[in-house]
Amino acid sequence: MVWQPIKSRVQSELIKRGHCVACCKSLSEADRRPSAQNDHLEIVSCTCRRVYLYDKRLNHYRRALDEEVAANQNPTLQ
């Protein structure tokens, strides 16, 4: 872990603390909507347009994959 690049360590620490890796805003204040795939997941959209998934069971954020974002898109927005 000592040799891991600084950027990766900073980003993982920001996500662990519930902050966006791009703008450092708190994800608790971001827009949320339930996931269409899992009941225990929420889609969190930051004001800087980064998309995260929040696992309610684990109290954990992670960056959403492009496939996950596409699968949970609102058809009225397309």
Residue, then its C-alpha position, 0 to 999 in steps of 0.5 A: m500500500v505504501w507504493q500505491p499512487i497518491k491519487s488513488r489513496v486520496q480518491s479512496e479516502l474521499i469515497k470512504r468519507g462520503h465525498c465526491v472524488a472530483c469536487c470533494k462535496s459531501l455525497s449525503e447532499a447529492d441527488r439520490r434515487p433508488s436503483a432499478q436493479n437492487d433494493h439496497l442500492e441508491i444512485v447518487s448523482c453529484t452536482c459535478r455529474r459524477v455518479y456513485l452507488y450507495d449500498k444502504r446495508l454496508n453504508h458504503y459508496r462506490r463509483a458507478l460503472d457505465e453499464e450500471v448508469a445506463a441500466n438505471q437511466n430514466p427513459t424520459l431523459q433519453 
